[in-house]
Amino acid sequence: MKSYRDLEVYVLSYSLAVKTHQVTLSLPKYEMYEEGSQLRRSSKSVTSCIVEGYGRRKYKGEFIKFLIYALASCDETVVHLNFIKDIHHQQEEIDLLLSDYNHLGAKINKFIQYVEEHWK
């Protein structure tokens, strides 16, 4: 592993953040600066926390702490997606993102377990 770019959780979270950003652009104008903004920030925070944690990988505890932050931001993103789905009835597109974020959360959780048990 030469870079954080080699981490599967990074690749997936980055791709989802871009998709999520694009989805928010179709929200009503008033939501662009409310729920849309929150959703964009939380989705990008997942990726940012993974990168920052990797940057501190020499310190196992710091690495784990930032991976936990990434997992928490993933959960926050799911909440914002559910709000948008329920308020704006964007069912199909949001359901796909929800499924992808739930999958990402599981991968981050497994990666945290891996780092806890095997990281030197």
MOKA-V613528 format. One record per pair of residues at least 24 apart in sequence whose ideal C-beta (glycine too) atoms are under 10 Angstrom apart, sorted by the first residue. I is the first residue (numbers start at 0). J is the second residue. If there is no record, write none. Layout:
I & J
I & J
This chain:
0 & 53
0 & 56
2 & 50
2 & 53
3 & 46
3 & 49
3 & 50
3 & 51
3 & 52
3 & 53
3 & 54
3 & 56
4 & 50
4 & 53
5 & 53
6 & 49
6 & 50
6 & 52
6 & 53
6 & 106
6 & 107
6 & 110
7 & 103
7 & 106
7 & 107
7 & 109
7 & 110
8 & 45
8 & 46
8 & 49
8 & 52
8 & 53
8 & 66
8 & 69
8 & 70
8 & 73
8 & 103
8 & 104
8 & 106
8 & 107
8 & 108
8 & 109
8 & 110
8 & 111
9 & 45
9 & 46
9 & 49
9 & 50
9 & 52
9 & 53
9 & 69
9 & 110
10 & 46
10 & 49
11 & 45
11 & 46
11 & 49
11 & 99
11 & 100
11 & 102
11 & 103
11 & 106
11 & 107
12 & 42
12 & 43
12 & 44
12 & 45
12 & 46
12 & 47
12 & 48
12 & 49
12 & 50
12 & 69
12 & 72
12 & 73
12 & 76
12 & 99
12 & 100
12 & 103
12 & 106
12 & 107
13 & 42
13 & 43
13 & 45
13 & 46
13 & 47
13 & 49
13 & 50
14 & 46
14 & 99
14 & 103
15 & 42
15 & 43
15 & 45
15 & 46
15 & 73
15 & 76
15 & 96
15 & 99
15 & 100
15 & 102
15 & 103
16 & 40
16 & 41
16 & 42
16 & 43
16 & 44
16 & 45
16 & 46
16 & 47
16 & 76
17 & 42
17 & 43
17 & 46
18 & 42
18 & 92
18 & 95
18 & 96
18 & 99
19 & 43
19 & 45
19 & 76
19 & 79
19 & 80
19 & 83
19 & 93
19 & 96
19 & 99
19 & 100
21 & 92
22 & 80
22 & 83
22 & 89
22 & 92
22 & 93
22 & 95
22 & 96
23 & 79
23 & 83
25 & 87
25 & 89
25 & 92
26 & 83
26 & 86
26 & 87
26 & 89
27 & 86
27 & 87
30 & 82
30 & 83
30 & 86
30 & 87
33 & 82
34 & 79
34 & 80
34 & 82
34 & 83
34 & 86
34 & 87
35 & 79
35 & 83
36 & 79
37 & 75
37 & 76
37 & 78
37 & 79
37 & 82
37 & 83
38 & 75
38 & 76
38 & 78
38 & 79
38 & 80
38 & 82
38 & 83
38 & 96
39 & 76
39 & 79
40 & 72
40 & 75
40 & 76
40 & 79
41 & 71
41 & 72
41 & 73
41 & 74
41 & 75
41 & 76
41 & 77
41 & 78
41 & 79
41 & 80
41 & 100
42 & 72
42 & 73
42 & 75
42 & 76
42 & 77
42 & 79
42 & 80
42 & 96
42 & 100
42 & 103
43 & 72
43 & 76
44 & 68
44 & 69
44 & 71
44 & 72
44 & 73
44 & 75
44 & 76
45 & 69
45 & 70
45 & 71
45 & 72
45 & 73
45 & 74
45 & 75
45 & 76
45 & 100
45 & 103
45 & 104
45 & 107
46 & 72
46 & 73
47 & 72
48 & 72
48 & 73
48 & 107
49 & 73
49 & 107
49 & 110
52 & 110
52 & 111
52 & 114
56 & 114
56 & 118
56 & 119
57 & 119
59 & 114
59 & 115
59 & 118
59 & 119
60 & 114
60 & 115
62 & 110
62 & 111
62 & 114
62 & 115
62 & 118
63 & 110
63 & 111
63 & 112
63 & 114
63 & 115
63 & 118
64 & 111
66 & 107
66 & 108
66 & 110
66 & 111
66 & 112
66 & 113
66 & 114
66 & 115
67 & 107
67 & 108
67 & 111
69 & 103
69 & 104
69 & 107
69 & 110
69 & 111
70 & 103
70 & 104
70 & 105
70 & 106
70 & 107
70 & 108
70 & 110
70 & 111
71 & 104
71 & 107
72 & 104
72 & 107
73 & 100
73 & 101
73 & 103
73 & 104
73 & 105
73 & 106
73 & 107
73 & 108
74 & 100
74 & 101
74 & 104
74 & 107
75 & 100
76 & 100
76 & 103
76 & 104
77 & 101
77 & 103
77 & 104
